[in-house]
Amino acid sequence: MRQFRKQEHIENFLKSSFRGNTLLDQIFIDHQSLPGVSLDDVDLKTEFLGKTASAPILINAITGGSDFSKTINNALANIAHEFNIPMAVGSQTIALETPSTIESFSIVRRNNPNGIILSNLNGNSTIDDVKKAVEMIGADGIQIHLNVPQELSMAEGDKDFRYIAENISKIVEASTVPVMVKEVGFGMSTKAIKELYDIGIRIVDISGYGGTNFMEIENMRNPHLDTKQLYRWGIPTALSLLEASQLELPDLKLIASGGVASGLDIFHSLVLGASMAGICGELLRYVIHGGPEQARNYINNLVEQLKRLMVLVGSTNVEQLHSVPFRITGTLKDLYTAPRFRQ
């Protein structure tokens, strides 16, 4: 059943039409007419999990578990290898349950033997499952994904979320590779980030609202449970990232994802404090509709756009972007400055 569900998710994603707003377009940054740098000076290299990526771009978790998924992961792994950027696989639970699907995941490491690769499991996974998932693809780290709204929308989904934090804490203690936690398009609150930080998590992917909408995708699978009113549920990517950055927790690395689709989105995310930006839906569309070559062109354009944007603010590396002044406008400003009640 899980294998068919993975296929349905991709098919429904391609048919989905709801578009939220990441609010990344409500970041204003001053143009610098005298940047004092050359395009040739710009270096996008980023340290991640003890290795060096050539750009702060992560191919985020998309799929695995079917022949179609294997084709997609084959193309994505080749792109990750060519551009020397990290890649995460989709949830490996299906491979733990159905060993015949392992090849759709392990192909990622075979195509990219020295690259930065991340495993992926849910927050209720056992320590043994984590060990097997990491070994399956020789992972450099593991993503533990949180997707409560999606699970609640699935007839077969989890309904008990009482012990997830406790379980993640155990995974952190036992794991032989770094553990990071990511949302799946609903954003991460400061309360959740603080709780994760307190149990040892030092990398958080906020995966905000504004990208792939899993409420819509699950509603297509299960129309009897109408969740249309919940399509707008979540914390916009820019707001989640902005608030997370303002926590200033020592050694906490933030990954921005959730509707990040352009070089400007990546640029704004890095200015807001992210160390890396994760791309997913837009890349999947390029792979499926245009093929691997168009997907490569898309990644190359992201890299070139980011370099030129960095020149426009006089920055030559990613770290310098964290010091670039910015202003927030519109709805993002209203939400960020609005008082909270019943704290």
Phi, psi and omega in degrees: 000318181298325181296317178292326180297319179301318179295318179298321181300315180294314181299316181289327175300316182292336179266350185293151184230343183289134179233116175271184181239122179289341186068009176293340179282358181256022171261126178247129181233132181293134172287139179252108182290337178238073186291334177071019179224164176251151176303326180292341180282340187289127180234114183270002184305138184222130176280130182210120179056040176080005178234170181250120174267149183281348178204154181278052183235125179250126170283105190280169184305127180236302189201186180152151174114002178211171177297321178295318178297322179298319178298317180294312181295329176299313180293316182295320180295322177295321179292316178301319179294315183297320183263358181053055176237153182293157177216138174249142175272166175287177182306129183267007179304320180298323180290329177289328180274327184230089185305336181295346180265359184303322183301330180292344176258315185294340178299334181296315178288324180297322180282342185220069190299332183247007184281175178268113185233138182244135170282172182208125175216170180272170186291347178263007183292150179277163177299322178296320178297318179299315180300315181293320181296319179294315180295326183304323184235012181056047189290148176272344179192174180226136172269130169255114185267146177244126185212051184305311180301320180295315180299321180293337180273347183264131179301325182263007185283166176294148178232355182246114185239023186290329191242018183296313181298318179298320181291319178298322178301318179293322179296317179302316182294325187264339187291142177269354177233159179302142179250127174240157180240136180228146169276178178231050174103014179241000177079158182243126179280160177296326178299314180294318181297316178299319180295319178294319179299319182294337179260011171107000179284131180239000174228124181232129173259108187290337176033074188277176177289139178132352178247225178304128183254100184287344174293318177293316181299316180288330178294328176293325180284328186226071184294345180290335175255095186285112181248019183303325181291347181260003180299335182265010181283133175139168179259119180307145185309312183297319181292315180299316181292317180300313181291323178296319180295324182289347177294330179051047177281128183304133174069005179280124176257134182249135173249130180260122174212174184104084180081008176285114189225349184230168176298325178293321176300315180296314179303310179299320180298318180292321177297324180286350175124358179289147174271340183202154177241136180259133177244150186211281188302312182297320179295320179299319178298319179296318181297315185282315185274329184248343181090171184304324184293317177293326177295319176299317179298322179297313179296318179299320178295322177301315181298313182291322177298315182297317179301315182291324176295324178294323176298321184294346175243008176075028180252140180247354176212166185297320181302321180295332180297333181291349179254002181287126179294148178212162175234151178248144185229174170056220182299323180300316179296317180299315182290320184291324184265351183293139178290150176261140178252153179060043179289000000 
